[in-house]
């Protein structure tokens, strides 16, 4: 009986591989905007309800220890489009620094154009899928000019230099004002008998937190802060839109041959007494900024289940290209996860890297100019190093109050409350060496070197 079950399992796996080879999957990317890794029912939140994403999680490989290398909207999205670290694609912040040129001048517009041109130089995911005959659609957040510059065949964002073009313009209507443009694209791709790639990146639960009253009413009496209640309701509103999209795929009979993958661009911890985010969340190298659940679902091909291995958003581009049978550029730093998630094999990796830059770009060609933090996770340890990059207008969001190395045991202290660096100088030295080998920095300096650990009072 045991041998029979093994044989049946093997046949099922072979069927999955044949399915991938015979018909490239449709690919749907769902990207949340400003949401903590804890703020889902399937991640254990006791108040927020996310029934549609819970349903997706149940049929997905769910990496509960997923990360984004840079916890800020634009560089994070650029990584998701290119598969490169921020220091590689060079889009380090949301806008060029006002110290470089006055806004709304030809000189400043030239800086904006120069920043976008870094994306032109990359073989983006839509471009590479286009080589395989995919149609692609952009909706929601998109910073790098019109959608066509990213390689999308269809889309919503007009982008710079069009009036109002910055981070999504017309695309930001998606989700908040329905999903019709996305649904129409799915129908169009089906009519053309083409595989499709869908970039669904609604401006949700991002501020402004303006949820429908029916959802806000569910949370008003469950928390003490109206600001928190609004944010919680936004998370559920976003979940509803995800459900509408996934239900449409199911209605059209597309679920079985569609790879759906999910992540959020960066974390968010809602301030109870204000509309903004709390420290150590968005723009921070701490877990509240960088940690994000990553889900991948492809029924009959990807084995579902929760997993605790370390994965990063840099892994998603090579993984998606692998699933589509598309060309994978050799320089990509991420891992192709498909061989592991097809059969549930454990990932042989124990290290991840990340980097934090200022909101404003101090030099549009030199990432080091805005460097604030670099970090590494190895097994249970996480080391954060602070750098002297230029902060620009938003210095308050990068206070650099802790300038010494920060070492945390993430297994015992996932909220990073206890800095253990001074008691573990050998660990700090080892991990600082790994960071230096990963990306050698020449112009910026660590504010406090690891060798000074023993001198701490």
Secondary structure, DSSP 8 states (H G I E B T S, - for coil): -HHHHHHHHHHHHHHHHHHHHHS--EEEEEEEBS--TT-SGGGT-SS---HHHHHHHHTSEEETTEE-SS-SHHHHHHHHHH---HHHH---SSEE-TTTS-TTSHHHHHHHHHHHHHHHTS--HHHHHHTTT-EEEEEE---SSSGGGGT-SEES---TTSTT-SS-GGGGGTBTTBSHHHHHHHHHHHHTT--EEEEEE-S-BSSS----HHHHHHHTTTSS-HHHHHHHHHHHHHHHHHHHHHHHHHHTT-GGGEEEEEEESS---B-TTSSSB-TTSTT-SSHHHHB--EEEE-TTTS--EEE-S-EETHHHHHHHHHHHT----TT--S---HHHHHHT------EEEEEEE-SEES-TT-GGGGEEEEEEEETTEEEEEEB----GGGGGG------S-EEEETTT-TT-----GGG-HHHHHHHHHHHHHHS--SS--BSS-GGGGGG--
